[in-house]
Amino acid sequence: MTVGQRRQVMFTVGRGKENEGFVEGRMNDKSAHRLPPWKAPWRAERLQGTPKVECHEDVVSLDVVTEEPFKGNIFVKGKAKDPACMRHFDSNGQTYASYSMQLGRCGMQRLRSANPRGMNFVITVIISFHEKFITQYDRAFHIRCFYMEPDEVVSSSLEVSALPTTVLTHKMEMPKCEYTVRRDSPNGPLVTFAEVGDTVFHVWDCHGPDMGMMVKKCFVTDGKGEDHAVLDSDGCSTDTFLLTELTYDIDLMKAHAQSQVFKYADTNQLYFTCQIRLCQKQMGLCQGVTPPRCSSSQGFGNDSQSENSTRSHRSRRSPIITSKRLTEVQSV
């Protein structure tokens, strides 16, 4: 579920023994067993190269290429007679076959992972080169798609029991995020120079499919080592006199907060640094995360809370995404 966006994918592909002969007719038809391979009425196709698996937001797809025109079935293990989980292929001269299944359907397992945080979707798919029977040429693939909760990368693994394996990878694009300071409104002109007391809007904007974001751990610094927390680790303002609580758009990919321009006593430059946490909306991983629930009691002069947030920032791990913006402030 790139998450996230939208991804890194790993697959392992195994192979069985090569064909040792062909058999036609019934088991008691001895003449059929004596037919040389080149006279058999059908010829088993073999996979060419390694299959390609892609884990999308709601679909898992498997693409295969065969040495001969493919005629047979691709289906989920245990679901060979379920039309929703099986696809039949007539050769039609095609050596390419594509099979896809909906995420979570056809008995696909969902397994939550704690480290790294995310969700595994696991299923076994059979590629059969015969219309009715399982033969020695068929292949079984244990497919696993892994969606990381921060959507930093998405990985997928394909495992085959008792068969040699090959690894394939696929990467999912990370959402792009921007932090700007604007005048008059969240959509106003960009600000790089302002006077103390001017009304400005801090705007955080991310772009990515089916994702949500939460802005947290924002600090303002003079660039000389002195910093002050304005947003804590829960995404709440530590001092609403400096920065109001954030307002999030309905799609949870844009947020803004209002502020009156302020400055340090001995410098005309301010640097704002924030962290952005990403989550997968489609899997319900944003519920209870964003938008944050903040108390309105936080206000001007809450020095102890600001100091605690600063200590927390220094002791925790680095952010998933860090955005920075410089604002120059005129002296007064």
C-alpha positions as CSV (number, residue, x, y, z in Angstrom):
1,M,0.0,0.0,0.0
2,T,3.9,3.6,-2.1
3,V,3.0,4.8,0.7
4,G,3.9,6.9,0.7
5,Q,4.3,7.3,-0.8
6,R,4.4,6.8,-3.0
7,R,8.9,2.8,-3.1
8,Q,11.8,0.0,-2.9
9,V,10.7,-3.5,-3.9
10,M,12.6,-6.8,-3.4
11,F,11.7,-10.1,-5.1
12,T,13.1,-13.7,-5.0
13,V,12.4,-16.0,-7.8
14,G,13.0,-19.8,-7.8
15,R,13.2,-22.5,-10.4
16,G,12.5,-26.2,-10.4
17,K,14.1,-29.1,-12.4
18,E,14.3,-29.0,-16.2
19,N,11.8,-31.2,-18.2
20,E,13.0,-34.8,-18.7
21,G,10.4,-35.8,-21.3
22,F,6.8,-35.5,-22.5
23,V,3.8,-37.7,-21.9
24,E,0.4,-37.8,-23.7
25,G,-2.8,-39.8,-23.4
26,R,-3.9,-41.9,-20.5
27,M,-1.6,-43.6,-18.0
28,N,-2.3,-47.1,-19.5
29,D,-1.5,-45.9,-23.0
30,K,2.1,-47.3,-23.2
31,S,2.6,-46.1,-26.8
32,A,2.2,-42.5,-25.6
33,H,5.1,-42.9,-23.2
34,R,7.4,-43.9,-26.1
35,L,6.8,-40.7,-28.0
36,P,10.0,-38.7,-28.4
37,P,9.8,-35.1,-27.0
38,W,9.7,-33.5,-30.5
39,K,6.6,-35.5,-31.4
40,A,4.6,-34.7,-28.3
41,P,1.3,-32.8,-29.0
42,W,2.3,-30.0,-26.6
43,R,5.5,-28.3,-25.6
44,A,6.1,-26.8,-22.2
45,E,7.1,-23.2,-22.1
46,R,9.7,-21.9,-19.8
47,L,10.1,-18.5,-18.1
48,Q,12.5,-16.2,-19.8
49,G,14.6,-14.1,-17.4
50,T,12.9,-13.2,-14.1
51,P,9.4,-12.1,-13.4
52,K,8.7,-8.4,-12.6
53,V,6.5,-7.6,-9.6
54,E,5.2,-4.1,-8.8
55,C,3.4,-3.1,-5.6
56,H,1.0,-0.2,-6.3
57,E,-1.3,1.6,-3.9
58,D,-4.2,-0.9,-4.3
59,V,-2.9,-3.5,-6.8
60,V,-0.1,-6.0,-6.9
61,S,1.0,-6.9,-10.5
62,L,3.1,-9.8,-11.9
63,D,4.6,-9.6,-15.4
64,V,6.3,-12.7,-17.0
65,V,8.0,-13.4,-20.3
66,T,8.2,-17.0,-21.7
67,E,10.4,-18.5,-24.3
68,E,7.4,-19.8,-26.3
69,P,3.9,-18.3,-26.7
70,F,2.3,-18.7,-23.2
71,K,-0.8,-20.9,-22.9
72,G,-2.0,-21.7,-19.4
73,N,-3.2,-20.1,-16.1
74,I,-1.9,-17.7,-13.5
75,F,-3.8,-18.0,-10.2
76,V,-3.6,-17.5,-6.5
77,K,-2.7,-20.7,-4.6
78,G,-5.9,-22.4,-3.4
79,K,-8.1,-20.2,-5.7
80,A,-7.7,-21.9,-9.1
81,K,-11.4,-22.1,-9.6
82,D,-12.2,-18.5,-8.4
83,P,-12.6,-16.3,-11.5
84,A,-11.6,-13.2,-9.4
85,C,-8.3,-14.8,-8.5
86,M,-7.4,-16.7,-11.7
87,R,-6.6,-15.6,-15.3
88,H,-6.5,-18.0,-18.3
89,F,-4.2,-17.2,-21.2
90,D,-4.6,-18.5,-24.8
91,S,-1.2,-18.4,-26.6
92,N,-2.3,-16.1,-29.5
93,G,1.4,-15.9,-30.3
94,Q,2.1,-13.9,-27.2
95,T,5.2,-14.6,-25.0
96,Y,4.2,-12.0,-22.5
97,A,1.6,-12.4,-19.7
98,S,0.5,-9.9,-17.0
99,Y,-1.5,-10.8,-13.9
100,S,-2.8,-8.4,-11.2
101,M,-4.8,-8.7,-8.0
102,Q,-6.4,-6.3,-5.6
103,L,-4.6,-5.5,-2.4
104,G,-6.2,-7.6,0.4
105,R,-8.2,-9.9,-1.9
106,C,-8.0,-13.6,-2.8
107,G,-6.8,-14.6,0.7
108,M,-3.9,-12.1,0.8
109,Q,-2.5,-11.8,4.3
110,R,-1.9,-8.5,6.1
111,L,1.0,-8.6,8.6
112,R,1.9,-5.5,10.6
113,S,5.7,-4.9,11.0
114,A,7.0,-3.1,14.1
115,N,10.6,-2.5,12.9
116,P,10.6,-1.1,10.3
117,R,7.1,0.2,10.9
118,G,4.6,-0.7,8.1
119,M,2.4,-3.3,6.6
120,N,3.2,-6.6,4.8
121,F,0.8,-8.0,2.2
122,V,1.7,-11.7,1.5
123,I,0.3,-14.1,-1.1
124,T,1.4,-17.2,-3.2
125,V,0.9,-17.1,-7.0
126,I,1.1,-20.1,-9.3
127,I,2.2,-19.8,-13.0
128,S,0.9,-23.0,-14.7
129,F,1.9,-23.9,-18.3
130,H,-1.0,-26.4,-18.6
131,E,-4.6,-25.6,-18.9
132,K,-5.8,-28.2,-16.3
133,F,-2.9,-29.7,-14.4
134,I,0.1,-28.7,-12.4
135,T,3.3,-30.0,-14.1
136,Q,7.0,-29.9,-13.4
137,Y,7.4,-26.8,-15.5
138,D,5.1,-24.7,-13.3
139,R,6.4,-22.0,-10.9
140,A,5.2,-21.0,-7.5
141,F,6.0,-17.5,-6.2
142,H,5.6,-16.3,-2.6
143,I,5.0,-12.5,-3.1
144,R,5.4,-10.0,-0.3
145,C,4.7,-6.3,-0.7
146,F,5.9,-4.1,2.2
147,Y,4.6,-0.6,2.7
148,M,6.6,1.5,5.2
149,E,4.5,3.8,7.4
150,P,6.7,6.9,6.9
151,D,6.6,6.2,3.2
152,E,10.3,6.8,3.0
153,V,10.6,3.7,0.8
154,V,8.4,0.8,-0.1
155,S,9.8,-2.6,-0.4
156,S,8.4,-5.9,-1.7
157,S,9.9,-9.4,-1.5
158,L,9.0,-12.5,-3.5
159,E,10.0,-15.9,-1.9
160,V,9.7,-19.4,-3.4
161,S,9.8,-22.4,-1.1
162,A,12.5,-25.0,-1.8
163,L,13.5,-23.2,-5.1
164,P,16.5,-20.9,-5.9
165,T,15.9,-17.2,-5.7
166,T,16.6,-14.0,-7.5
167,V,16.2,-10.5,-6.1
168,L,14.3,-7.7,-8.0
169,T,13.9,-4.1,-6.7
170,H,11.5,-1.2,-7.4
171,K,11.6,2.2,-5.8
172,M,8.7,4.5,-4.9
173,E,9.1,8.3,-5.1
174,M,9.2,10.2,-1.9
175,P,6.7,13.1,-1.5
176,K,8.2,16.5,-2.0
177,C,7.6,19.1,0.8
178,E,8.1,22.8,0.9
179,Y,8.2,25.3,3.8
180,T,7.5,29.0,3.0
181,V,6.7,32.2,4.8
182,R,4.0,34.4,3.1
183,R,2.5,37.8,3.6
184,D,-1.2,38.6,4.2
185,S,-2.6,35.1,3.7
186,P,-1.4,31.4,3.2
187,N,-1.5,32.1,-0.5
188,G,0.1,35.5,-0.4
189,P,3.5,36.6,-1.8
190,L,6.7,35.1,-0.4
191,V,8.4,36.9,2.5
192,T,12.2,37.2,2.8
193,F,12.3,40.6,4.5
194,A,9.8,42.0,7.1
195,E,9.4,44.4,10.0
196,V,8.7,43.5,13.6
197,G,4.9,43.2,14.1
198,D,4.1,42.4,10.4
199,T,1.5,39.6,10.0
200,V,2.9,36.6,8.1
201,F,1.8,33.0,7.5
202,H,4.1,30.0,7.8
203,V,3.0,27.4,5.2
204,W,4.0,23.8,4.9
205,D,3.0,22.0,1.6
206,C,3.7,18.4,0.5
207,H,2.8,16.6,-2.7
208,G,2.3,12.8,-2.8
209,P,-0.5,10.2,-3.5
210,D,-2.7,9.1,-0.6
211,M,-0.4,10.6,2.1
212,G,-0.9,12.8,5.1
213,M,1.5,14.9,7.0
214,M,2.1,16.4,10.5
215,V,4.4,19.3,11.2
216,K,6.3,19.1,14.4
217,K,9.5,20.1,16.3
218,C,9.8,23.6,14.8
219,F,12.7,25.8,16.1
220,V,13.6,29.4,15.4
221,T,17.3,30.2,15.7
222,D,19.6,33.2,15.2
223,G,22.2,31.1,13.4
224,K,24.7,31.5,16.2
225,G,23.6,28.6,18.4
226,E,20.6,30.1,20.3
227,D,17.3,28.4,19.4
228,H,13.7,28.5,20.7
229,A,11.0,25.8,20.2
230,V,7.8,27.1,18.6
231,L,6.2,23.6,17.8
232,D,6.6,20.6,20.1
233,S,6.9,16.9,19.2
234,D,3.1,16.5,19.0
235,G,2.8,19.3,16.5
236,C,1.4,21.9,19.0
237,S,2.5,25.5,19.5
238,T,4.6,26.1,22.5
239,D,3.9,29.8,22.5
240,T,0.8,31.0,20.6
241,F,2.0,34.6,21.0
242,L,4.8,33.7,18.6
243,L,3.0,31.1,16.4
244,T,-0.7,30.1,16.4
245,E,-1.9,26.5,16.3
246,L,-1.6,25.0,12.8
247,T,-4.6,24.7,10.5
248,Y,-4.6,21.7,8.2
249,D,-6.3,21.4,4.8
250,I,-8.8,18.6,4.4
251,D,-6.4,16.5,2.4
252,L,-3.8,16.7,5.3
253,M,-1.0,17.7,2.8
254,K,-1.0,21.4,3.6
255,A,-0.9,23.4,6.9
256,H,-0.4,27.0,7.9
257,A,-0.1,29.1,11.0
258,Q,-0.2,32.8,11.6
259,S,2.5,34.9,13.3
260,Q,3.5,38.4,14.0
261,V,7.1,38.9,13.0
262,F,9.6,38.9,15.9
263,K,13.3,38.9,16.2
264,Y,16.3,38.3,18.6
265,A,17.6,41.4,20.2
266,D,21.1,41.3,18.6
267,T,20.5,39.9,15.1
268,N,18.3,40.7,12.1
269,Q,18.0,37.2,10.8
270,L,15.8,34.3,11.8
271,Y,16.1,30.7,10.7
272,F,13.1,28.4,11.0
273,T,13.6,24.6,11.0
274,C,10.7,22.0,11.2
275,Q,10.2,18.3,10.9
276,I,7.4,16.7,8.8
277,R,6.0,13.3,9.6
278,L,4.3,11.4,6.8
279,C,1.6,8.7,7.0
280,Q,-0.5,6.5,4.7
281,K,-4.1,7.7,4.6
282,Q,-5.3,4.7,2.5
283,M,-4.3,2.2,5.3
284,G,-5.8,4.4,8.0
285,L,-2.3,5.1,9.5
286,C,-3.0,8.8,9.7
287,Q,-5.9,8.5,12.2
288,G,-4.9,9.8,15.6
289,V,-1.7,11.3,14.1
290,T,-2.8,14.3,12.1
291,P,-4.2,16.8,12.5
292,P,-2.9,16.9,16.1
293,R,-5.1,17.6,19.1
294,C,-3.7,20.6,20.8
295,S,-4.6,22.5,24.0
296,S,-5.6,26.1,23.7
297,S,-4.0,26.9,27.1
298,Q,-0.6,27.3,25.5
299,G,0.3,31.0,25.1
300,F,2.7,33.8,25.6
301,G,5.5,33.3,28.2
302,N,5.3,29.5,28.5
303,D,9.1,29.3,29.0
304,S,9.2,26.0,30.9
305,Q,7.3,24.1,28.2
306,S,9.5,25.6,25.4
307,E,12.6,24.6,27.3
308,N,11.3,21.0,27.7
309,S,10.6,20.8,24.0
310,T,14.1,22.0,23.2
311,R,15.6,19.3,25.3
312,S,13.3,16.7,23.8
313,H,14.4,17.8,20.3
314,R,18.1,17.3,21.1
315,S,17.6,13.8,22.5
316,R,15.4,12.3,19.8
317,R,16.3,10.8,16.4
318,S,16.6,12.8,13.2
319,P,13.4,13.8,11.4
320,I,11.9,12.0,8.4
321,I,11.9,15.2,6.4
322,T,13.4,18.5,7.4
323,S,12.4,21.8,5.8
324,K,14.2,25.1,6.4
325,R,13.4,28.7,5.7
326,L,15.3,32.0,6.3
327,T,13.6,35.2,7.2
328,E,15.4,38.6,7.6
329,V,13.8,41.0,10.1
330,Q,14.3,44.7,10.1
331,S,15.8,46.2,13.3
332,V,13.6,48.3,15.5
